[in-house]
């Protein structure tokens, strides 16, 4: 588990530590670890509130398949991706948390396939990603498509057809 403390100002010099982690058995902060705020890779954003929060991951992407159309020659999938920073949804509007699209890989069953088209639509707290995958030369027995994000905060989401 991680924790964070914030002030109401956004000046980095106001912060001392972030990502404070303490074992549940420690009652005196002796066994706690932290990251010096000046070395943090996830600085506070304008408008974040002061406080102490508990969370399991400092940052993560979540993804789900919202649409999957399949023909003999291609699959067209739509994913909804959200980003969580310290357990709270973050906005995609300022492009800070947009994933690096060169880090997306798609597999049909165990075999990697090429993305023939990719389109993105940004909403405030979600990113709609539409992929088109040509499967003309792939095995027709494979029914599951796996989207792997291999960037800084990796995730995998799968979709299977009947």
C-alpha positions in Angstrom: 0.0 0.0 0.0 1.2 3.5 -0.8 0.2 6.9 0.7 0.7 10.5 -0.2 0.5 13.9 1.5 -0.2 17.1 -0.3 -0.3 20.8 0.5 -2.7 23.2 -1.2 0.2 24.9 -3.1 1.6 23.4 -6.3 5.2 24.5 -5.9 7.4 21.4 -5.8 9.5 22.9 -3.0 6.5 22.7 -0.6 6.6 18.9 -0.6 9.0 16.7 1.3 8.0 13.1 0.6 5.6 11.1 -1.5 4.7 7.4 -1.8 5.0 6.8 1.9 4.7 3.0 2.5 4.5 1.6 6.0 3.9 -2.0 7.1 0.7 -2.5 9.0 2.6 -3.8 12.1 4.7 -0.5 12.4 3.2 2.0 14.8 6.1 4.5 14.9 7.1 5.1 11.2 10.5 3.5 11.8 10.0 0.9 9.1 8.3 3.2 6.6 9.9 4.0 3.2 9.2 7.0 1.0 10.4 8.8 -2.1 11.9 12.2 -1.8 9.4 14.4 -3.6 12.0 16.1 -5.8 12.8 12.6 -7.2 9.1 11.6 -7.8 8.1 10.5 -11.3 4.4 11.5 -10.6 4.4 15.1 -9.4 1.2 16.7 -8.2 -1.0 18.3 -10.8 -2.6 21.7 -10.6 -5.8 21.6 -8.6 -5.1 18.4 -6.6 -6.4 18.7 -3.1 -4.4 18.5 0.1 -4.7 15.4 2.2 -3.5 11.9 2.9 -4.7 9.0 0.7 -4.3 5.2 0.8 -4.1 3.2 -2.4 -2.7 0.0 -3.8 -1.0 1.4 -6.9 0.5 4.8 -7.5 -0.6 4.8 -11.2 -2.3 2.4 -13.4 -4.3 2.1 -16.6 -7.5 0.1 -16.8 -9.0 -1.0 -20.0 -12.2 -2.9 -21.1 -13.5 -4.0 -24.5 -16.7 -2.1 -25.3 -17.3 -3.4 -28.8 -15.9 -6.3 -30.9 -17.0 -6.9 -34.5 -15.5 -9.8 -36.4 -15.6 -10.7 -40.1 -13.6 -13.3 -42.1 -10.9 -10.8 -42.9 -10.7 -8.5 -39.8 -11.6 -7.7 -36.3 -12.6 -4.2 -35.2 -12.4 -3.6 -31.5 -13.2 -0.5 -29.3 -11.6 -0.2 -25.9 -12.3 2.3 -23.1 -9.1 3.1 -21.2 -9.0 5.0 -18.0 -6.0 6.2 -15.9 -5.9 6.1 -12.1 -3.3 8.2 -10.2 -3.2 7.3 -6.5 -6.6 5.5 -7.0 -8.4 8.5 -8.6 -9.4 8.9 -12.2 -7.3 11.5 -14.0 -8.2 13.6 -17.0 -6.8 12.9 -20.5 -7.7 16.4 -21.7 -4.2 17.9 -21.2 -2.5 14.9 -22.9 -0.3 14.2 -19.9 -1.5 10.6 -19.4 -2.1 9.6 -23.0 -0.5 6.2 -23.6 2.3 5.9 -26.1 0.6 4.1 -29.0 3.8 2.6 -30.3 3.7 0.5 -27.1 0.5 -1.3 -28.0 0.8 -4.9 -29.2 -2.1 -7.1 -30.4 -2.1 -10.9 -30.4 -4.6 -13.2 -32.0 -4.3 -16.2 -29.7 -0.5 -16.7 -29.1 0.5 -14.9 -32.4 1.2 -11.2 -32.6 -0.8 -9.5 -35.4 -0.4 -6.1 -37.1 -2.8 -3.2 -36.2 -4.0 -1.9 -39.6 -5.8 1.1 -38.3 -5.9 2.9 -34.9 -8.2 5.8 -33.9 -8.4 7.6 -30.6 -11.1 9.8 -29.1 -10.4 11.6 -25.9 -13.0 12.2 -23.3 -12.4 13.9 -19.9 -11.8 10.7 -17.9 -11.6 8.1 -20.6 -9.9 7.3 -23.9 -11.8 5.4 -26.6 -9.4 3.5 -28.7 -10.6 1.8 -31.9 -8.3 -0.8 -33.5 -8.7 -2.7 -36.8 -6.8 -5.9 -37.2 -6.5 -7.8 -40.4 -6.9 -11.5 -39.9 -7.1 -12.7 -43.5 -4.0 -15.0 -43.1 -4.5 -16.0 -39.5 -5.9 -19.2 -38.1 -9.7 -19.2 -38.0 -9.5 -21.3 -34.8 -8.2 -18.5 -32.7 -11.1 -16.6 -31.1 -9.4 -14.4 -28.6 -7.6 -11.1 -29.2 -5.2 -9.7 -26.5 -4.3 -6.1 -26.4 -1.0 -5.6 -24.5 0.3 -2.2 -23.4 4.0 -2.5 -22.8 4.7 1.1 -21.8 5.6 2.5 -18.4 2.4 1.2 -16.7 1.6 -2.0 -18.6 -1.8 -3.8 -18.9 -3.5 -6.5 -20.9 -7.1 -6.8 -21.9 -8.6 -9.7 -23.9 -11.7 -10.2 -26.0 -13.0 -13.6 -27.2 -15.8 -14.2 -29.8 -18.1 -17.2 -30.0 
